[in-house]
Amino acid sequence: MAAADHAVLLPERDLYERLQLEIKPRARRVSLRVDVARGCIVLVRPTRCPEALIARFLADKRTWIQKQLVNMPERATLAHGTAVSILGEEHAIRGHDIAKRGVWREGATIFVSGAPEHLPRRLKDWLKVESRTVFTTWARDYAAQLNVRIARVAVRDTKSRWGSCTRDGRLSLSWRLIFAPREVAAYVVAHEVAHLKHMNHSPAFWRVVESLVGNMKAPRAWLRAHGGSLHRYL
Ligand SMILES: [Zn+2]
């Protein structure tokens, strides 16, 4: 263990206050998940599971839990006067008092009309539509390169994965990837489209992804390190 790990220790009480229990009858094992939206760590356990096993699991994961809590991204709101990064480009958010003009972009500024209290929801709805439009364009482009067919692209607010793909070409992506750098979002889209060639994570599959986006090390590392921060906007 690196010496730096000791610097992040939280008091015992804070640690356990920020653990939430979730019972999943079909879970095969005990696991942990970082929930940035709620600012906590979720312990997922099957219905029947010896308490001693859970205690041992928590003891083993203690340093990891500490680190996650200390490094938890600050929750943020999309509000007038704040900034948001969209596909790696900083945008200023401005409220606009002309009602019924909706949401629109001018250069690096996004205007949101209507009452300030509705701004976060309106902007989020707009970002969901925007993400679907952009990701659909990319997915169709990748599909054309691979000579495969996409049936539909949907965006969702998924917690445990960034994207998925069915055999018949239905792609599902997290709309929150729009807050990630462009090459990270593009990697996830390419990854899902590549599954239409290989429904597995074999070396052949990774070669297909690489043929679409080049080196994937950086985007994959970014997702591991910063993926949780995409959930910081409630
Ligand atoms: Zn995959």
Residues whose N, C-alpha, C, O or C-beta is under 5 A from the ligand:
A	BS01	ZN	none
